[in-house]
Amino acid sequence: MYSSTKKRKKKITTHCLRAMKERGERVVMLTAYDATFARLIDRAGVEVILVGDSLGMVFQGHRSTLPVTVEHIIYHTAAVKRGAKRALVVADMPFGSYQVSPDDALRNAARIMKESGAEAVKLEGGARVLEAVRRMTESGIPVMGHVGLTPQSVHQLGGHKIQGREERAGRQIREDALALQEAGCFSLVLEAIPQALAGTITSDLAIPTIGIGAGPDCDGQVLVIYDLLGMDERFEPQFLKKYEDLAGTISGAVQNYAEEVRDGAFPARENGFE
């Protein structure tokens, strides 16, 4: 009992994730954007909290992740850091923060880590970002890669579509994954690729893979906490399993509150002070 409790309280680092893969243990990652969710996720024992640029769609209501800025990421990551004590906190690098040049990527990654307290950054792409990844990892910045469906390239890809179904495309994703490992990435997100391809890449790599819409053979999985809890009844992708239906629960609670306020039932005497 003591050793199990001690293990749950141990601060997670990038080295812990590598060791988990070697032991055959699955990595649990969730995406969150605020201190309250971070605290609850951390308490549940999740290894990694990603502050994703998906906040542009989930939190800000945009149609894509492209409007998210470095300042947005810093703000939300700092909030998550205040809630998370054990989990490894990873900050997404938003569109435009690393594509211009390796120097620009290093500068923005260093700023994100310094101003937000993030313990690692994540960026999308394969061959085109290798030099940026090398510059960052050589400078002491842990980097998580991301291949397959890369949401920042949604317009180039023609929408949120499964990637790597054709042999040539699948081979390129596999080559990109190996190259990112060689460039120094400590982990890799595999998004929306065929299950067999994800399994092959996971076997090829010494670093852990985190899947989303990539099947059960990855070393770990990631979902957005809002999606896991069913807070948007309109969002029903095939890869998602909703563990709760909070959209209905929250709406019902708000309706009950509104009715009691209008009827004068809330606040009651016990809700006030003498």
Number of C-alpha atoms within 10 A of each C-alpha: 6 6 8 8 9 9 12 15 15 14 12 18 16 19 10 15 25 20 13 16 19 13 9 11 13 18 22 19 24 21 26 27 27 19 18 15 19 29 18 13 23 22 16 10 15 19 24 24 29 27 30 25 29 24 22 20 15 20 12 13 11 14 10 19 22 18 17 21 16 19 14 14 24 23 15 20 30 22 21 29 25 15 19 22 17 22 27 23 27 26 31 25 24 26 19 17 19 21 17 10 14 19 15 15 23 21 14 18 26 19 16 25 20 12 13 21 19 26 19 23 24 24 27 24 20 22 13 11 20 21 16 22 29 20 17 24 17 12 11 11 20 22 29 26 26 25 23 28 25 21 22 20 17 15 10 9 14 8 11 13 14 15 18 20 12 9 9 10 13 19 15 16 24 23 14 22 29 19 15 27 21 14 20 21 27 22 25 29 27 30 22 22 23 19 16 13 21 29 17 13 24 23 15 12 16 15 24 29 31 26 28 21 22 23 19 14 20 25 27 23 21 21 20 21 19 20 22 19 15 21 20 15 12 8 10 12 9 7 12 15 13 17 10 14 15 18 15 14 13 12 12 12 11 12 12 11 15 14 13 14 13 9 9 10 12 14 11 10 9 8 7 7 5 4
